[in-house]
Amino acid sequence: MSVFNEYARYYDLFYRDKDYTGETDYVHNLIQTHSPGAKTILNLGCGSGRHDHFLVDKGYAVTGVDLSEEMLAAARDAVTGNGALEYVQGDVRTVRLGKTYDVVVSLFHVMSYQVANPDLMAAFATVHSHLNPGGIFIFDCWYGPGVLTDRPVVRVKDLEDENIAVTRIAQPIMHPNENVVDVNYRVFLRDKASGGVREIRETHRMRYLFAPEVQQMLAASGFELHTSEEWLTAAHLGFANWNAVFVCRKIAGGVSF
């Protein structure tokens, strides 16, 4: 079941300050470095599709997959008849589209939502099955050394548009023996016209990953790791980094973990 149900209706408001243009430029540069001839991209966990439109603008044909029908509805609403962009509902662990791509990306911590080893291995198997020979896989995630050094704390965010005012409270609960953080969201929505207030509650389970386990699982899934670095900055990973990006290439084989 998707954790993005009612929350999805307000997702783009929550992240309207997110630098989708800069993030897409960063991903594009990674693609050009590791697979300069790439033309087709599969985006697993595409959300509301904001990255996809910028990738299409850079000349790629993009297929977006997401589990949440609410997210996909927002993504499809923004499509302006461009044949280079399509969306499909599916679970990143099990979806099979029957075609392959030059690049698979999975952004904004989708892999951190795969909290159990079989889930992460299943997601890697999905990626492997959709990549052309030698294709590359780019994903970001919560990075364990940084999370444990600068541990999650309660955060409050206030936002509004012309119709609603939103207060979101994120309360984390860490599970150290699982390498998982439960992020408990309470979202208060005030309708500006009526003054009415309603509350949404959701819990997002997020896994923080470490380089050795990522390398082991990627190798077992038929990938060769090319590079890992801090998301957006390209800094070396260490205790100061919460957000890591891994770039790997499909090789022959791949076995179950």
ZIQUIWO-V27149 format. One record per backbone hydrogen bond with DSSP energy under -0.5 kcal/mol. CO is the residue of the C=O (numbers start at 1). NH is the residue of the N-H. If there is no record, write none. Layout:
# ZIQUIWO-V27149
CO|NH + CO|NH
This chain:
# ZIQUIWO-V27149
3|5 + 5|8 + 6|9 + 7|10 + 8|11 + 10|14 + 11|15 + 13|16 + 15|18 + 18|20 + 19|23 + 20|24 + 21|25 + 22|26 + 23|27 + 24|28 + 25|29 + 26|30 + 27|31 + 28|32 + 29|33 + 30|34 + 31|35 + 35|38 + 39|61 + 40|102 + 40|103 + 41|43 + 41|63 + 42|44 + 42|105 + 43|45 + 43|46 + 43|65 + 46|49 + 49|53 + 50|54 + 51|55 + 52|56 + 53|57 + 54|58 + 55|58 + 55|60 + 56|59 + 60|62 + 61|41 + 62|86 + 63|43 + 64|88 + 65|45 + 65|46 + 66|90 + 67|69 + 68|72 + 69|73 + 70|74 + 71|75 + 72|76 + 73|77 + 74|78 + 75|78 + 76|79 + 81|83 + 82|85 + 84|62 + 86|64 + 88|66 + 91|94 + 91|95 + 101|132 + 102|136 + 103|42 + 104|138 + 105|44 + 106|140 + 109|112 + 109|113 + 110|113 + 111|114 + 112|207 + 113|115 + 116|119 + 116|120 + 117|121 + 118|122 + 119|123 + 120|124 + 121|125 + 122|126 + 123|127 + 124|128 + 125|129 + 126|130 + 127|130 + 127|131 + 128|131 + 130|101 + 132|135 + 135|250 + 136|104 + 137|248 + 138|106 + 139|246 + 140|111 + 141|244 + 142|144 + 142|209 + 143|146 + 143|147 + 144|148 + 145|149 + 146|150 + 149|151 + 155|170 + 157|168 + 159|166 + 163|192 + 164|161 + 165|190 + 166|159 + 167|169 + 167|188 + 168|157 + 168|170 + 169|171 + 169|186 + 170|155 + 170|172 + 171|184 + 173|182 + 175|178 + 175|179 + 175|180 + 179|208 + 180|175 + 181|183 + 181|206 + 182|173 + 182|184 + 183|185 + 183|204 + 184|171 + 185|202 + 186|169 + 186|188 + 187|189 + 187|200 + 188|167 + 188|190 + 189|191 + 189|198 + 190|165 + 190|192 + 191|195 + 196|191 + 198|189 + 200|187 + 202|185 + 203|205 + 204|183 + 204|206 + 206|181 + 207|142 + 209|144 + 210|214 + 211|215 + 212|216 + 213|217 + 214|218 + 215|219 + 216|220 + 217|221 + 218|221 + 218|223 + 219|222 + 220|255 + 222|251 + 223|225 + 224|249 + 227|247 + 229|245 + 230|234 + 231|233 + 235|230 + 238|241 + 240|242 + 241|146 + 242|143 + 242|244 + 243|231 + 244|141 + 245|229 + 246|139 + 247|226 + 247|227 + 248|137 + 249|224 + 250|134
